[in-house]
Amino acid sequence: MARLPSAERRRQLTEAAIRAMSRDGVPRTTTRSIAAEAGVSLSVFHYCFDSKQELIESVITTIAGHYVTIVQEALRPRATLEETVRAGFQAYWDHVRAHPDEHMLTYELTQYALRQPGFEHLARRQYELYTETYTELIDQVRQTMGLRLRVPAPVLARYLAAMTDGLTLNYLVLGDEATWNDILDTVTAHIAGLVQET
């Protein structure tokens, strides 16, 4: 087995944990099964992560990173604010459709953390991360397009996180792709109405 830097090994184990948890569920995924998924020994896992809490936080952060990068790239300024906002939501939506198990895992991680004594802070951290991510995306669009918000950025960020969370769960439960374009149009018009060009 080739020696990898610790950060690279952690990334490898985190991605293996995402695959294992998406397939088997969080409660049934063990450190042993994650090590096997990554093709490393259990001792390598314990060298990289001090606890299951540390691993779960890494999983939460990594999953968010998977789609944040895609959305950031999609948010390059377009002809109108509506087109820019729509492109960001479309990129996120395309990720949900391509990786539904990964998005379903985020809900399972929340429930798991809330029900495991001592893990509750991970659920809070997960949702704080969503808000922080939206704050960064709002700042990115605001700076590149010269926008003024009609509501405070922290309020808009939390609102967007809650709305996206609800829409994602709605799709995972109902699987109704036919109406999704109409939903994206509605969301885009609504969000565009909360900002104005300066």
Backbone torsions as a table, in degrees:
resi	resn	phi	psi	omega
1	MET	NA	127.6	-179.0
2	ALA	-68.9	144.4	176.8
3	ARG	-81.9	125.9	178.3
4	LEU	-112.2	151.3	172.7
5	PRO	-57.8	151.9	-176.1
6	SER	-55.7	-42.7	-179.0
7	ALA	-63.4	-39.4	179.1
8	GLU	-68.2	-39.0	178.7
9	ARG	-65.8	-40.5	176.8
10	ARG	-61.0	-42.7	178.1
11	ARG	-61.1	-44.2	179.3
12	GLN	-60.7	-45.2	-179.4
13	LEU	-68.8	-36.9	178.2
14	THR	-64.6	-45.5	178.2
15	GLU	-63.0	-37.9	176.7
16	ALA	-64.8	-39.1	178.3
17	ALA	-64.6	-40.0	178.1
18	ILE	-61.6	-44.7	178.8
19	ARG	-63.5	-45.6	-177.9
20	ALA	-66.6	-43.8	-179.7
21	MET	-68.3	-37.4	177.6
22	SER	-63.8	-36.7	-177.7
23	ARG	-80.9	-45.1	-169.5
24	ASP	-106.3	-12.5	-175.2
25	GLY	91.7	152.8	-176.2
26	VAL	-64.3	-49.7	-176.6
27	PRO	-61.8	-31.4	-176.6
28	ARG	-88.5	-5.7	179.8
29	THR	-88.4	121.7	-178.8
30	THR	-107.3	164.8	175.9
31	THR	-61.0	-35.3	178.5
32	ARG	-64.5	-42.4	-179.3
33	SER	-69.9	-31.9	177.1
34	ILE	-68.5	-44.2	177.9
35	ALA	-60.3	-42.5	178.7
36	ALA	-63.6	-42.1	178.3
37	GLU	-60.0	-37.2	-179.1
38	ALA	-84.0	-12.2	-178.8
39	GLY	73.5	34.0	178.5
40	VAL	-127.8	168.1	178.2
41	SER	-78.0	159.7	178.7
42	LEU	-61.6	-33.5	179.8
43	SER	-64.8	-32.5	176.5
44	VAL	-65.1	-42.7	177.9
45	PHE	-57.5	-50.0	-176.2
46	HIS	-69.0	-22.5	174.6
47	TYR	-71.0	-36.2	-175.6
48	CYS	-85.9	-31.7	-177.5
49	PHE	-128.6	130.1	-180.0
50	ASP	-78.4	-23.3	-175.3
51	SER	-157.8	166.6	175.1
52	LYS	-67.3	-32.6	176.5
53	GLN	-58.9	-45.0	179.8
54	GLU	-62.6	-40.5	178.0
55	LEU	-64.1	-46.5	-178.0
56	ILE	-62.7	-39.0	176.9
57	GLU	-63.4	-39.3	177.4
58	SER	-64.7	-39.2	178.0
59	VAL	-63.2	-46.8	-179.6
60	ILE	-59.4	-47.8	-179.0
61	THR	-64.0	-40.6	-178.1
62	THR	-68.1	-43.6	179.0
63	ILE	-60.3	-45.3	178.3
64	ALA	-60.2	-40.3	178.9
65	GLY	-61.9	-32.3	180.0
66	HIS	-56.7	-45.3	-176.0
67	TYR	-96.5	-20.6	179.3
68	VAL	-64.0	-42.8	179.8
69	THR	-59.4	-43.3	-179.7
70	ILE	-64.2	-43.5	-179.3
71	VAL	-67.1	-42.5	178.9
72	GLN	-57.0	-44.2	179.2
73	GLU	-65.0	-36.6	-178.7
74	ALA	-71.5	-22.0	-174.9
75	LEU	-84.0	17.5	174.7
76	ARG	-61.7	144.5	-175.8
77	PRO	-58.0	137.0	176.6
78	ARG	-117.6	-172.3	-175.0
79	ALA	-59.6	-38.1	-179.3
80	THR	-131.1	162.1	176.0
81	LEU	-60.6	-42.9	-179.1
82	GLU	-59.2	-42.3	179.3
83	GLU	-65.1	-37.3	179.3
84	THR	-66.9	-48.3	179.4
85	VAL	-61.8	-45.0	-179.3
86	ARG	-60.4	-40.7	-180.0
87	ALA	-62.2	-39.6	177.8
88	GLY	-64.6	-47.4	178.7
89	PHE	-66.3	-36.4	178.9
90	GLN	-63.4	-41.5	178.9
91	ALA	-62.4	-43.0	177.7
92	TYR	-63.6	-47.2	-179.0
93	TRP	-59.4	-42.2	178.3
94	ASP	-60.9	-35.7	177.7
95	HIS	-68.2	-41.2	178.5
96	VAL	-61.0	-45.4	-179.7
97	ARG	-64.2	-37.3	-178.4
98	ALA	-77.7	-26.6	-174.8
99	HIS	-133.8	56.7	-176.0
100	PRO	-62.0	-35.2	-179.3
101	ASP	-64.2	-36.5	178.7
102	GLU	-65.9	-40.9	179.5
103	HIS	-71.7	-35.6	175.8
104	MET	-63.0	-35.9	178.7
105	LEU	-60.4	-34.3	-179.4
106	THR	-61.2	-37.9	178.2
107	TYR	-70.1	-39.0	178.5
108	GLU	-65.1	-39.3	177.8
109	LEU	-62.0	-39.9	178.3
110	THR	-61.3	-51.2	-179.0
111	GLN	-62.0	-42.6	179.5
112	TYR	-59.7	-48.1	-178.1
113	ALA	-64.0	-38.7	-179.8
114	LEU	-68.5	-27.4	-176.7
115	ARG	-94.7	-15.1	-179.1
116	GLN	-93.0	116.8	177.5
117	PRO	-55.3	131.8	179.9
118	GLY	89.3	-8.8	-179.2
119	PHE	-104.3	-4.7	-172.9
120	GLU	-54.0	-35.4	-178.2
121	HIS	-62.8	-23.0	179.3
122	LEU	-70.8	-35.7	176.1
123	ALA	-65.4	-43.0	177.2
124	ARG	-61.5	-44.6	-179.2
125	ARG	-62.1	-39.0	179.2
126	GLN	-58.4	-47.4	-177.5
127	TYR	-76.6	-29.1	171.6
128	GLU	-64.2	-39.4	178.6
129	LEU	-61.6	-41.6	177.5
130	TYR	-59.4	-45.3	-179.4
131	THR	-65.9	-43.0	177.8
132	GLU	-60.5	-40.1	179.8
133	THR	-63.6	-46.5	178.1
134	TYR	-64.3	-36.0	177.3
135	THR	-60.3	-44.3	178.2
136	GLU	-63.7	-42.3	179.7
137	LEU	-66.0	-39.9	176.9
138	ILE	-61.0	-46.4	179.3
139	ASP	-61.4	-40.2	178.9
140	GLN	-59.4	-49.2	-178.9
141	VAL	-68.7	-41.7	-178.4
142	ARG	-60.7	-43.9	-178.4
143	GLN	-70.7	-41.5	-175.9
144	THR	-76.3	-25.3	-176.5
145	MET	-112.2	-1.3	179.3
146	GLY	63.0	60.1	-175.3
147	LEU	-108.2	154.9	172.2
148	ARG	-119.8	131.1	-178.2
149	LEU	-83.6	143.2	175.7
150	ARG	-87.2	-12.8	176.2
151	VAL	-130.0	155.3	179.4
152	PRO	-59.6	142.1	-177.9
153	ALA	-54.3	-42.9	179.3
154	PRO	-62.4	-35.5	178.3
155	VAL	-68.3	-45.5	179.4
156	LEU	-63.4	-40.2	-179.6
157	ALA	-63.0	-45.3	179.7
158	ARG	-67.9	-37.5	177.2
159	TYR	-62.1	-46.6	179.2
160	LEU	-62.3	-39.9	178.7
161	ALA	-62.9	-44.6	-179.9
162	ALA	-66.7	-41.9	-179.5
163	MET	-65.0	-46.6	179.9
164	THR	-63.1	-40.3	178.3
165	ASP	-59.3	-47.4	-179.7
166	GLY	-66.2	-42.7	179.6
167	LEU	-65.5	-37.9	179.2
168	THR	-65.0	-47.0	179.3
169	LEU	-62.9	-40.2	177.6
170	ASN	-57.8	-44.6	178.6
171	TYR	-66.7	-42.8	-178.4
172	LEU	-62.9	-33.4	179.7
173	VAL	-79.9	-48.3	-172.7
174	LEU	-93.1	-27.6	178.9
175	GLY	60.4	31.3	-175.2
176	ASP	-91.1	88.5	-179.4
177	GLU	-74.2	-27.1	-174.1
178	ALA	-59.8	-37.5	-176.8
179	THR	-92.2	-1.0	-171.2
180	TRP	-65.9	-36.7	177.8
181	ASN	-61.8	-40.6	177.3
182	ASP	-64.8	-39.1	178.0
183	ILE	-63.8	-45.0	178.8
184	LEU	-62.0	-38.6	177.5
185	ASP	-62.6	-42.9	-179.9
186	THR	-64.9	-46.6	179.0
187	VAL	-61.6	-44.1	-179.0
188	THR	-60.7	-47.7	179.9
189	ALA	-62.3	-40.4	-179.4
190	HIS	-64.7	-48.6	-178.0
191	ILE	-66.0	-41.5	177.9
192	ALA	-59.5	-31.4	178.4
193	GLY	-71.9	-14.3	179.9
194	LEU	-90.0	-2.7	177.3
195	VAL	-132.3	163.7	175.1
196	GLN	-143.1	150.2	178.8
197	GLU	-76.9	142.2	-178.6
198	THR	-89.6	NA	NA
